[in-house]
Amino acid sequence: MLDRGLRRAIAIRHVAFEDCGSLAAALRARGIALKHVDACTTDLYRLDPFEPEVLVVLGGPIGVADRAVYPFIDAEIKLLHARLQRCLPTIGICLGAQLMAAALGARVYVGEHGKEVGWGPIEPGAGAARHPAMASLFAPEVRVLHWHGDTFELPPDADHLAHSRLYANQAFAVGNYALGLQFHAEIRARNLPRWYVGHAAELAAASVDVAALRGDGVEFAPVLERSAFEVWNAWLERAIRRAS
């Protein structure tokens, strides 16, 4: 078992270049050590769902429907289900949010409006007022990075936090302990070049103009990084205080 004197977060990642980004900085600022584990090569059934103070599940180019091809998806959903039953601080980003939704009993499916890839605004959902930590992401100058083809229904008992022009369910929260973001708020400008290469096949298949995407990243990523740090810091304050 974890020594409770050591404050630790675990992030499950699916591709090496998608990490916690600005969330890692917020965790460090609170004295919480972060460890990334690889979903593809780690036996997730041996990972204690209750051990870390914060659990983060990151994005990736696969989906909940790919469970037969990538069996570790089942392990992630079971891990999330157990942890969320205990109401422990948990964050899901993109694929991670879809896995959280599945663990909470919601349907995850291919988006009817096709892939949403690129920088764009989000608008507050009906439950956003109950979660003021999200406020800085709704500022008019902020654009978040959308990079998904699947979407999800709102989980039971979840607050609807955000929507975009294409997809209704961009963010949700359950209480003060579970936060699911369909978009990427964690991205840092310095890491974006890895995404353009690592997801080159996906970008080509979706006919995304990489030069334009790169230009948007130069403009919007630094603003998002500052705003997202405020979100992470405020959310962690509430979630960790609640779990103490």
C-alpha positions as CSV (number, residue, x, y, z in Angstrom):
1,M,0.0,0.0,0.0
2,L,1.0,3.6,-0.6
3,D,2.6,5.5,2.3
4,R,0.0,8.1,3.0
5,G,2.8,10.5,3.8
6,L,3.6,10.5,0.1
7,R,1.1,12.4,-2.1
8,R,1.0,10.8,-5.5
9,A,-1.0,10.9,-8.7
10,I,-1.0,8.3,-11.4
11,A,-1.7,9.1,-15.1
12,I,-2.6,6.3,-17.5
13,R,-1.4,7.1,-21.0
14,H,-2.0,5.4,-24.3
15,V,0.7,7.0,-26.5
16,A,4.0,8.3,-25.2
17,F,3.6,11.9,-26.5
18,E,0.2,12.5,-24.8
19,D,1.0,13.4,-21.3
20,C,-0.4,15.4,-18.5
21,G,1.0,18.7,-19.7
22,S,-0.2,21.7,-17.7
23,L,-2.0,19.3,-15.3
24,A,1.4,17.9,-14.3
25,A,2.5,21.5,-13.4
26,A,-0.6,22.0,-11.2
27,L,0.0,18.7,-9.4
28,R,3.7,19.6,-8.7
29,A,2.6,23.0,-7.4
30,R,0.5,21.2,-4.8
31,G,3.3,18.9,-3.8
32,I,1.8,15.8,-5.6
33,A,4.3,13.5,-7.3
34,L,3.1,12.3,-10.7
35,K,3.8,8.9,-12.3
36,H,2.8,8.0,-15.9
37,V,2.0,4.4,-16.6
38,D,1.6,2.8,-20.0
39,A,-1.9,1.3,-20.6
40,C,-0.5,-0.9,-23.4
41,T,2.2,-2.6,-21.4
42,T,1.1,-2.3,-17.8
43,D,-1.0,-5.0,-16.1
44,L,-3.8,-2.6,-15.0
45,Y,-5.6,-5.3,-13.1
46,R,-2.7,-5.1,-10.6
47,L,-3.0,-1.4,-10.2
48,D,-4.7,-0.4,-6.9
49,P,-7.6,1.9,-7.9
50,F,-7.7,3.4,-4.4
51,E,-3.9,4.1,-3.9
52,P,-3.2,7.4,-5.7
53,E,-4.5,10.6,-4.4
54,V,-5.5,11.6,-8.0
55,L,-6.0,9.3,-11.0
56,V,-5.8,10.7,-14.5
57,V,-6.7,8.8,-17.7
58,L,-5.4,10.4,-20.8
59,G,-6.3,10.4,-24.5
60,G,-5.3,8.2,-27.4
61,P,-6.2,7.1,-30.9
62,I,-8.4,4.2,-29.9
63,G,-12.0,4.0,-28.6
64,V,-14.2,2.2,-26.1
65,A,-15.6,0.1,-28.9
66,D,-12.1,-1.4,-29.5
67,R,-12.2,-3.5,-26.4
68,A,-11.9,-6.8,-28.3
69,V,-8.7,-5.6,-30.1
70,Y,-7.2,-3.8,-27.1
71,P,-8.2,-5.8,-24.0
72,F,-6.6,-3.3,-21.6
73,I,-9.7,-1.0,-22.2
74,D,-11.8,-3.4,-20.1
75,A,-9.2,-3.2,-17.3
76,E,-9.3,0.6,-17.5
77,I,-13.1,0.7,-17.2
78,K,-13.1,-1.7,-14.3
79,L,-10.4,0.4,-12.6
80,L,-12.4,3.6,-13.1
81,H,-15.6,2.0,-12.0
82,A,-14.1,0.9,-8.7
83,R,-12.5,4.2,-8.0
84,L,-15.5,6.3,-8.9
85,Q,-17.6,4.1,-6.6
86,R,-15.4,5.4,-3.8
87,C,-15.8,9.0,-5.0
88,L,-12.0,9.5,-5.3
89,P,-10.5,12.4,-7.3
90,T,-10.4,11.3,-10.9
91,I,-9.8,13.1,-14.2
92,G,-10.4,11.8,-17.7
93,I,-9.3,13.6,-20.9
94,C,-10.6,12.7,-24.4
95,L,-10.4,8.9,-24.5
96,G,-10.1,9.1,-20.7
97,A,-13.4,11.0,-20.5
98,Q,-15.1,8.4,-22.7
99,L,-13.8,5.6,-20.5
100,M,-15.1,7.4,-17.4
101,A,-18.5,7.8,-19.1
102,A,-18.5,4.1,-19.9
103,A,-17.5,3.2,-16.3
104,L,-20.4,5.4,-15.1
105,G,-22.9,3.5,-17.3
106,A,-23.2,6.0,-20.2
107,R,-23.1,5.1,-23.9
108,V,-20.0,5.9,-25.9
109,Y,-20.4,6.0,-29.7
110,V,-19.0,7.3,-33.0
111,G,-19.9,11.0,-33.3
112,E,-22.6,11.7,-35.8
113,H,-20.9,14.9,-36.9
114,G,-17.6,13.3,-37.8
115,K,-14.2,14.1,-36.4
116,E,-13.7,17.3,-34.5
117,V,-10.0,18.2,-34.8
118,G,-8.6,21.7,-34.2
119,W,-8.8,24.7,-32.0
120,G,-12.2,26.1,-31.0
121,P,-14.2,27.5,-28.1
122,I,-16.5,25.7,-25.7
123,E,-19.6,27.1,-24.1
124,P,-20.9,26.5,-20.6
125,G,-23.4,23.7,-20.1
126,A,-26.4,23.7,-17.7
127,G,-24.3,22.6,-14.7
128,A,-21.3,24.8,-15.3
129,A,-22.4,27.3,-12.6
130,R,-22.0,24.6,-10.0
131,H,-18.4,24.1,-10.9
132,P,-16.7,27.6,-11.0
133,A,-13.3,25.9,-11.5
134,M,-14.2,25.7,-15.2
135,A,-14.8,29.4,-15.6
136,S,-11.5,30.4,-17.2
137,L,-12.0,28.0,-20.1
138,F,-15.1,30.0,-21.1
139,A,-13.3,33.3,-21.6
140,P,-13.8,34.7,-25.1
141,E,-10.0,34.5,-25.9
142,V,-9.7,30.8,-25.0
143,R,-9.7,28.1,-27.6
144,V,-9.3,24.4,-26.5
145,L,-7.8,21.6,-28.7
146,H,-10.5,19.3,-30.0
147,W,-9.2,15.9,-31.3
148,H,-11.8,13.2,-31.3
149,G,-14.2,11.2,-33.4
150,D,-16.2,9.4,-30.7
151,T,-18.5,11.1,-28.2
152,F,-20.7,10.0,-25.2
153,E,-24.0,10.5,-23.5
154,L,-24.0,12.4,-20.2
155,P,-23.5,9.8,-17.4
156,P,-26.3,9.5,-14.8
157,D,-26.1,12.1,-12.0
158,A,-23.4,14.1,-13.9
159,D,-23.4,17.8,-14.3
160,H,-23.2,19.0,-17.9
161,L,-20.3,21.4,-18.0
162,A,-19.6,22.3,-21.6
163,H,-20.6,21.9,-25.3
164,S,-19.1,22.9,-28.6
165,R,-20.6,23.8,-32.0
166,L,-20.5,20.1,-33.1
167,Y,-20.9,18.1,-29.9
168,A,-23.2,18.6,-27.0
169,N,-21.2,16.7,-24.3
170,Q,-17.7,18.2,-24.1
171,A,-17.3,18.1,-20.3
172,F,-19.0,16.7,-17.3
173,A,-18.5,16.4,-13.5
174,V,-19.8,14.1,-10.9
175,G,-19.8,15.8,-7.5
176,N,-16.5,17.4,-6.8
177,Y,-14.4,14.3,-7.4
178,A,-14.8,13.3,-11.1
179,L,-14.1,15.5,-14.1
180,G,-14.3,14.3,-17.7
181,L,-13.1,16.5,-20.6
182,Q,-13.7,15.5,-24.2
183,F,-11.3,18.2,-25.4
184,H,-7.6,18.6,-24.5
185,A,-7.1,21.3,-21.9
186,E,-3.8,19.8,-20.8
187,I,-1.8,20.5,-24.0
188,R,1.3,22.6,-23.9
189,A,2.7,24.5,-26.9
190,R,6.1,22.8,-26.7
191,N,4.5,19.3,-27.0
192,L,2.3,20.0,-30.1
193,P,5.0,19.1,-32.7
194,R,4.9,15.5,-31.4
195,W,1.2,15.4,-32.0
196,Y,1.5,16.5,-35.6
197,V,3.9,13.6,-36.3
198,G,2.4,11.0,-34.0
199,H,-1.1,11.5,-35.4
200,A,0.0,12.2,-39.0
201,A,-2.0,9.3,-40.5
202,E,-5.2,10.4,-38.7
203,L,-4.7,14.0,-39.7
204,A,-4.2,13.0,-43.4
205,A,-7.3,10.7,-43.3
206,A,-9.4,13.6,-41.9
207,S,-8.0,16.1,-44.5
208,V,-6.7,18.4,-41.7
209,D,-4.4,21.2,-42.9
210,V,-1.5,20.6,-40.6
211,A,0.1,24.0,-41.4
212,A,-3.1,25.8,-40.4
213,L,-3.3,23.6,-37.3
214,R,0.3,24.4,-36.4
215,G,-0.4,28.2,-36.8
216,D,-3.5,28.0,-34.6
217,G,-1.4,26.2,-31.9
218,V,1.1,28.9,-31.9
219,E,-1.7,31.4,-31.2
220,F,-4.0,29.6,-28.9
221,A,-1.8,27.1,-26.9
222,P,-0.1,29.6,-24.6
223,V,-3.5,31.2,-23.7
224,L,-5.0,27.8,-23.0
225,E,-2.0,26.7,-20.9
226,R,-2.5,29.7,-18.5
227,S,-6.3,29.2,-18.3
228,A,-6.1,25.4,-17.9
229,F,-3.6,25.8,-15.0
230,E,-6.2,27.9,-13.2
231,V,-8.8,25.1,-13.8
232,W,-6.6,22.3,-12.6
233,N,-5.5,24.2,-9.5
234,A,-9.1,25.2,-8.5
235,W,-10.5,21.7,-9.2
236,L,-7.7,19.9,-7.3
237,E,-8.3,22.2,-4.3
238,R,-12.0,21.2,-4.1
239,A,-11.5,17.5,-4.9
240,I,-8.6,16.9,-2.6
241,R,-10.2,18.8,0.3
242,R,-13.3,16.8,-0.2
243,A,-11.4,13.5,-0.2
244,S,-9.4,14.3,2.9
